[in-house]
Amino acid sequence: MNTVDFLVRKNRIGDTEMRETPDAPLQSGQIRLRVDKFALTSNNITYAAFGEAMNYWSFYPADSGWGRIPVWGFGTVFESRCPDVLVGESFYGYYPMSSCVVLQPVRSSPGGFFDGAEHRAALHAVYNSYTRCSTDPFYTPQTEDVQALLRPLFITSWLIDDFMADNHFFGASESTAGLMLLSSASSKTAYGTAFQLAKRAGIDVVGLTSAANLEFCRSLGCYHRLFTYDRLDQIAADTSCVYIDFAGNAKLRRAIHTRFANLKYSSSIGGTHVEQLGGARDLPGPRATLFFAPAQIKKRNTEWGADNLGQRLLLSWQSFVGKVCDPKEPWLVVMEHNGPDAVRRAYAEVLGGRGDPRVGHMLSLAPNTPA
């Protein structure tokens, strides 16, 4: 059997290639999973854009100059030389954009396992963990796609909200004019963050978006106010605020740092505007600081314990999914893309920032995957 990999050029992530290679025999302790389906969002584009700086290319190494973007999704074991993991079992986790993958389970438990491959030993445990669907409290068969699309993004959103509260909103909430200013307001991580922040007393959640996405953002109902990017002048320049940057647009970041004299903190989350990343140096006001979700997870694991943290996340997730999947006004509509050509097209669309923000893309390179 052969494995199909979707590769991108590390220094020019618009260049892509499909590569098919024969499967090598498994070594003792290894398993081979069919990657049944995976989500592709702007978050994965961020993985590629920050691949070197944040070690995202290290999870699934490829030939020199090329990378395999990690994605969140579901896989089914079809070959096993590990007694703790059985053929036919399904796992949620961090996969490559490939038709199948070889993992080396260690620290197996009823909940799942960690990949013990040597090249992943120094990488963060959050990304090396694979959750057994049959015991996962987050999992339901009818919400598989929503879980792949939104669970990792929502956990990041939840952690951003928690990080801000943990730091007392950097003093912005001490003013009646204090606000959280979110760029790329139509992106899934941004509106997950807004959903959480809107529950906080005394916080004004303000979204920035394009004119094309303004009505979609209004329909979400989680922003107190919304402005298009060319309307920053409608927000008072002396406003005490925090900037949460989901766009990575250097020109916008500089405009915000220049306009708001009481900017308390500038948090860089990702890059939906890949072509305009950078420009974080020599800015007026506070230094733009990259948010690293695993650090906040580690902090809360230490302070609260893993079970307490997991329960808090689960309750918040269930509340969020209830809103996202409301049949009367759903926030998300799933679109499936099966096969190499469909995956190429979907990647180009997400990379280009095109399409309906209400659509979530589920992809598969696995053979015989039901549509």
C-alpha positions in Angstrom: 0.0 0.0 0.0 1.1 3.6 -0.7 0.8 6.7 1.4 -0.2 10.0 -0.2 1.3 13.1 1.4 0.3 16.8 0.7 3.5 18.8 0.9 4.1 22.5 1.0 7.4 24.4 0.3 8.5 25.8 3.7 9.7 29.1 2.4 6.8 29.6 -0.1 3.7 27.9 1.3 1.7 28.5 -1.7 3.8 26.0 -3.6 2.4 22.5 -3.0 3.0 18.9 -4.2 1.3 15.5 -3.8 3.7 12.7 -3.2 3.0 9.0 -3.1 5.4 6.6 -1.4 5.3 2.9 -0.6 4.6 1.9 3.0 7.5 0.5 4.9 6.9 -2.5 7.2 6.0 -1.6 10.8 8.5 -1.9 13.5 7.7 -3.5 16.9 5.5 -1.1 18.9 4.3 0.9 15.9 0.8 1.3 14.5 -0.5 2.5 11.1 -3.6 4.6 11.0 -5.8 5.7 8.0 -6.3 9.4 8.4 -10.0 9.4 7.8 -10.6 13.1 7.8 -9.1 16.3 9.0 -10.0 20.0 9.3 -8.3 22.7 7.4 -8.6 26.3 8.8 -6.6 29.5 8.9 -5.1 28.0 12.1 -3.3 25.4 10.0 -2.0 28.2 7.7 -0.5 29.8 10.8 1.2 26.4 11.5 2.8 26.7 8.1 3.6 30.4 8.4 5.3 29.9 11.8 6.6 26.4 11.0 10.2 27.0 11.6 9.8 29.4 14.6 7.3 27.3 16.4 8.6 23.8 15.4 5.4 22.8 13.6 7.4 21.2 10.8 9.1 18.9 13.3 6.0 16.7 13.9 6.0 15.1 10.5 9.4 15.7 8.8 9.7 15.7 5.0 12.4 16.1 2.5 14.6 19.2 2.8 12.8 22.3 1.9 9.3 20.7 2.1 6.9 20.3 5.1 3.8 18.4 6.1 1.3 20.7 7.8 -0.1 19.2 11.0 -3.9 19.1 11.2 -6.5 18.0 13.7 -8.7 15.1 12.7 -9.6 11.4 13.1 -7.7 8.2 12.3 -8.6 4.5 12.4 -5.9 1.9 13.1 -5.6 -0.7 10.3 -2.3 -2.2 11.2 -0.8 -2.7 14.7 2.3 -4.1 16.3 1.4 -2.5 19.6 -0.6 -4.7 22.0 -2.2 -1.7 23.7 -3.8 -0.4 20.5 -6.1 -2.6 18.5 -7.0 -2.6 14.8 -10.3 -0.8 14.2 -9.9 1.7 17.0 -10.4 5.4 16.2 -8.4 8.3 17.6 -8.7 12.1 17.6 -5.4 13.9 17.3 -2.7 15.7 15.4 -2.1 14.2 12.0 -0.3 15.1 8.8 -2.2 16.0 5.6 -1.7 12.4 4.4 -3.7 9.3 3.6 -2.2 7.4 6.5 0.5 7.8 9.2 2.7 5.6 11.4 2.8 6.3 15.1 4.6 4.7 18.1 2.2 4.6 21.1 3.7 5.0 24.6 2.1 5.8 27.9 -1.1 4.0 26.8 -4.2 4.4 28.9 -8.0 3.9 28.5 -8.0 7.5 27.3 -5.5 7.1 24.5 -1.7 7.3 24.1 1.2 9.6 23.3 3.4 9.3 20.2 6.8 8.2 21.4 8.7 8.7 18.1 12.2 10.0 18.9 11.9 13.1 16.7 8.8 14.2 18.7 10.3 13.7 22.2 11.1 17.4 22.6 7.8 18.7 21.2 4.9 19.7 23.4 2.8 16.9 24.9 -0.5 18.6 23.9 0.3 17.9 20.2 1.7 14.4 20.9 -1.5 13.1 22.5 -4.0 10.9 20.7 -7.5 10.5 22.3 -9.5 7.2 22.0 -12.9 8.2 20.7 -14.6 5.4 22.6 -13.7 7.1 25.9 -13.4 10.7 25.0 -15.9 12.9 26.9 -15.7 15.6 24.1 -16.6 13.0 21.4 -20.0 12.3 19.9 -20.3 10.7 16.4 -22.7 13.4 15.2 -20.3 16.2 16.0 -17.1 14.7 14.6 -16.6 17.4 12.0 -17.3 20.2 14.5 -14.8 18.7 16.9 -12.1 18.5 14.2 -12.8 22.0 13.0 -13.4 23.8 16.2 -12.1 21.9 19.3 -8.4 22.9 18.9 -9.4 26.4 17.9 -11.8 26.7 20.8 -9.3 25.4 23.3 -7.0 28.2 22.1 -9.9 30.7 22.4 -10.6 29.5 25.9 -7.0 29.8 26.9 -6.7 33.3 25.4 -9.7 34.4 27.5 -8.3 32.6 30.5 -4.8 34.2 30.0 -6.4 37.7 29.7 -8.4 37.2 32.9 -5.4 35.6 34.7 -3.5 38.9 33.9 -6.5 41.1 34.9 -6.8 42.2 31.3 -3.6 44.0 31.7 -5.4 46.9 33.4 -7.7 47.6 30.4 -10.8 46.6 32.3 -10.1 49.1 35.1 -11.5 51.8 32.8 -15.1 52.0 31.8 -13.9 52.5 28.3 -11.6 49.4 28.5 -12.1 47.0 25.6 -10.7 43.9 23.9 -10.0 44.6 20.3 -10.1 41.5 18.1 -8.9 41.5 14.5 -10.1 39.0 11.9 -13.3 38.8 13.8 -14.9 36.3 11.4 -12.2 33.7 12.0 -13.1 30.7 14.1 -10.5 31.3 16.8 -11.5 35.0 17.1 -15.2 34.4 17.5 -14.5 31.5 20.0 -12.5 34.0 22.0 -15.3 36.6 21.7 -17.8 34.0 22.8 -15.8 33.6 26.0 -14.9 37.2 26.6 -18.5 38.3 26.2 -19.3 36.4 29.4 -17.0 38.6 31.4 -18.4 41.6 33.3 -17.1 45.0 32.4 -15.4 43.8 29.1 -16.3 45.5 25.8 -15.6 43.0 23.0 -14.9 44.8 19.8 -14.4 43.1 16.5 -12.5 44.3 13.4 -13.3 42.7 10.1 -13.7 43.3 6.4 -16.8 44.8 4.9 -17.6 41.5 3.2 -17.7 39.7 6.6 -19.4 42.4 8.6 -22.9 40.9 8.4 -21.6 37.4 9.3 -19.9 38.8 12.4 -23.1 40.6 13.4 -25.1 37.4 13.1 -22.8 35.7 15.6 -24.1 37.9 18.4 -20.8 37.6 20.4 -19.3 41.1 19.6 -20.6 44.1 21.5 -19.4 46.3 18.6 -18.0 45.8 15.1 -16.0 48.0 12.8 -14.4 47.5 9.4 -10.7 47.9 9.2 -10.9 51.4 7.7 -13.0 52.7 10.6 -10.5 52.7 13.5 -11.1 56.4 13.8 -14.6 55.6 15.2 -12.9 54.3 18.4 -11.6 57.0 20.8 -7.8 57.3 20.6 -7.5 57.4 24.4 -9.4 54.2 24.9 -7.8 51.8 27.4 -7.5 48.5 25.4 -5.9 45.2 24.6 -5.3 44.1 21.0 -5.8 40.4 20.2 -4.4 40.0 16.7 -5.7 37.1 14.8 -4.9 38.6 11.4 -1.2 39.1 11.5 -1.6 42.1 9.3 1.5 44.3 9.9 0.0 47.5 8.6 -3.1 47.1 10.8 -1.0 46.2 13.8 1.1 49.4 13.4 -2.1 51.5 12.9 -3.5 50.2 16.2 -0.2 50.6 18.1 0.1 54.2 16.7 -3.5 55.2 17.3 -4.2 53.9 20.8 -2.0 55.7 23.4 -3.5 53.5 26.2 -2.9 50.2 24.5 -2.1 47.9 27.5 -1.1 44.7 25.7 -0.7 43.4 22.2 -1.2 39.7 21.7 -0.3 38.0 18.4 -2.3 34.8 17.9 -1.9 33.8 14.3 -1.8 34.9 10.7 -4.9 34.8 8.5 -3.2 37.5 6.3 -0.2 35.4 5.6 1.2 37.8 2.9 1.4 40.6 5.5 2.9 38.8 8.5 5.8 40.5 10.3 6.4 44.1 11.2 6.2 43.4 14.9 9.4 45.3 15.7 9.8 49.0 16.5 6.2 49.5 17.2 4.8 52.3 19.5 3.5 51.1 22.8 3.8 47.5 24.2 5.8 44.8 22.4 3.6 42.5 20.2 3.9 39.2 22.0 3.1 35.8 20.4 0.6 33.8 22.4 1.6 30.2 23.0 -1.4 28.2 24.2 0.5 25.2 25.6 2.2 27.5 28.1 -1.1 28.5 29.6 -2.3 24.9 29.6 0.8 23.9 31.5 0.2 26.7 34.0 -3.4 25.7 34.7 -2.5 22.0 34.8 -0.1 22.8 37.6 -2.5 25.2 39.4 -5.8 23.3 39.0 -4.8 19.8 38.1 -5.6 18.1 34.8 -9.0 16.8 35.8 -10.3 20.2 36.9 -8.9 21.9 33.8 -10.5 19.2 31.6 -13.9 19.6 33.3 -13.8 23.4 32.8 -12.9 23.0 29.2 -15.6 20.4 28.6 -18.4 22.5 30.1 -17.3 25.5 28.0 -17.0 23.4 24.9 -20.5 22.0 25.3 -21.9 25.5 25.7 -20.0 26.7 22.6 -21.1 23.7 20.4 -24.7 24.2 21.4 -24.5 27.7 20.0 -22.4 26.7 16.9 -24.8 23.9 16.0 -28.1 25.7 16.7 -30.2 24.3 13.9 -32.1 27.7 13.6 -29.0 29.8 13.2 -25.9 27.6 12.8 -22.5 29.3 13.0 -20.8 26.6 11.0 -21.7 24.7 7.7 -19.3 21.8 6.9 -18.0 21.3 3.4 -16.2 18.0 2.5 -13.3 17.7 0.1 -12.2 14.1 -0.8 -9.2 13.2 -2.9 -5.9 15.0 -4.0 -7.5 17.5 -6.4 -10.1 18.5 -3.9 -7.5 18.9 -1.1 -5.4 21.1 -3.4 -8.3 23.4 -4.1 -9.4 23.6 -0.5 -5.9 24.5 0.6 -5.6 27.3 -2.0 -9.0 28.7 -0.9 -8.1 28.7 2.8 -4.6 30.1 2.1 -6.1 32.9 0.0 -8.6 33.8 2.8 -11.4 33.3 0.3 -14.8 31.9 0.8 -17.7 32.0 3.2 -16.6 32.4 6.9 -19.5 30.2 7.9 -18.0 27.3 6.0 -15.7 24.7 7.7 -13.5 22.6 5.4 -13.2 18.8 6.1 -10.6 17.1 3.9 -9.5 13.5 3.2 -6.8 11.8 1.2 -7.7 8.4 2.5 -9.0 5.8 0.0 -12.5 4.5 0.3 -13.6 7.3 2.7 -17.3 7.9 2.6 -18.4 11.2 1.2 
